[in-house]
Amino acid sequence: IDVGFHKIAVSEAKKLGIPLVGVVDTNHSPEGIDYVIPGNDDSAKAVTLYARGIADAILEGRSNAVNDVVKAVSETGDEFVEVKEGAAA
């Protein structure tokens, strides 16, 4: 969360080509951070807010992806029939 405190993690991620998302306060530079979240990185309440927002966005994205797949499958008109083994045709 705190890009100033976690300088080593930032440099290691850059070496490995891992994109970085970071909360950047006014007392640190956003240099090296790919996706900057401007805000207070010292407050536990603020960090909780950021984590909750990110988690909610991930869950919403997953839900939308599942809904898109269900919609695409239902639009094809294919019907699935369950066949029990040993049942006479």
C-alpha positions as CSV (number, residue, x, y, z in Angstrom):
1,I,0.0,0.0,0.0
2,D,2.7,2.5,1.0
3,V,5.0,2.9,-2.0
4,G,7.6,4.7,0.1
5,F,7.7,2.1,2.8
6,H,7.7,-0.8,0.3
7,K,10.4,0.5,-2.1
8,I,12.1,-2.9,-2.3
9,A,8.9,-4.6,-3.3
10,V,8.3,-1.9,-6.0
11,S,11.8,-2.4,-7.4
12,E,11.5,-6.2,-7.4
13,A,8.1,-6.0,-9.2
14,K,9.5,-3.7,-11.8
15,K,12.4,-6.1,-12.4
16,L,10.0,-9.0,-12.9
17,G,7.7,-6.9,-15.2
18,I,4.7,-7.1,-12.7
19,P,2.3,-4.1,-13.1
20,L,1.9,-2.2,-9.9
21,V,-1.2,-0.7,-8.3
22,G,-0.3,1.6,-5.4
23,V,-1.8,4.1,-3.1
24,V,0.4,7.2,-3.4
25,D,0.3,9.9,-0.8
26,T,1.5,13.5,-1.4
27,N,4.8,12.7,0.4
28,H,5.9,10.1,-2.2
29,S,6.5,10.0,-5.9
30,P,4.2,7.9,-8.2
31,E,7.3,7.0,-10.3
32,G,7.4,3.3,-11.0
33,I,3.7,2.8,-10.2
34,D,1.6,1.7,-13.2
35,Y,-1.8,2.4,-11.7
36,V,-1.8,5.2,-9.1
37,I,-4.5,5.5,-6.5
38,P,-4.1,9.0,-5.0
39,G,-4.9,9.0,-1.3
40,N,-3.8,8.6,2.3
41,D,-1.7,5.5,2.8
42,D,-1.1,6.0,6.6
43,S,-4.7,5.5,7.9
44,A,-6.0,2.0,8.6
45,K,-9.5,3.2,7.7
46,A,-8.4,4.5,4.4
47,V,-6.5,1.2,3.6
48,T,-9.7,-0.7,4.5
49,L,-11.7,1.5,2.2
50,Y,-9.3,0.9,-0.7
51,A,-9.2,-2.9,-0.1
52,R,-13.0,-3.1,0.1
53,G,-13.4,-1.0,-3.1
54,I,-11.0,-3.2,-5.0
55,A,-12.6,-6.4,-3.7
56,D,-16.1,-5.2,-4.6
57,A,-14.9,-4.3,-8.1
58,I,-13.4,-7.7,-8.6
59,L,-16.6,-9.5,-7.4
60,E,-18.7,-7.3,-9.7
61,G,-16.4,-8.0,-12.7
62,R,-16.6,-11.8,-12.0
63,S,-20.4,-11.6,-11.8
64,N,-20.6,-9.7,-15.0
65,A,-18.4,-12.2,-16.8
66,V,-20.5,-15.1,-15.6
67,N,-23.7,-13.3,-16.6
68,D,-22.2,-12.7,-20.1
69,V,-21.4,-16.3,-20.5
70,V,-24.9,-17.4,-19.4
71,K,-26.5,-14.9,-21.8
72,A,-24.3,-16.1,-24.7
73,V,-25.1,-19.7,-24.0
74,S,-28.9,-19.0,-23.7
75,E,-28.9,-17.1,-27.0
76,T,-27.5,-20.0,-29.0
77,G,-30.7,-21.9,-28.6
78,D,-28.9,-25.1,-27.8
79,E,-30.8,-27.4,-25.5
80,F,-29.1,-29.7,-23.1
81,V,-30.7,-33.0,-22.3
82,E,-29.5,-35.1,-19.4
83,V,-29.1,-38.8,-20.3
84,K,-28.9,-41.3,-17.5
85,E,-26.7,-44.2,-18.0
86,G,-28.7,-47.4,-18.6
87,A,-31.8,-45.6,-19.7
88,A,-33.7,-47.0,-22.7
89,A,-33.9,-44.8,-25.7
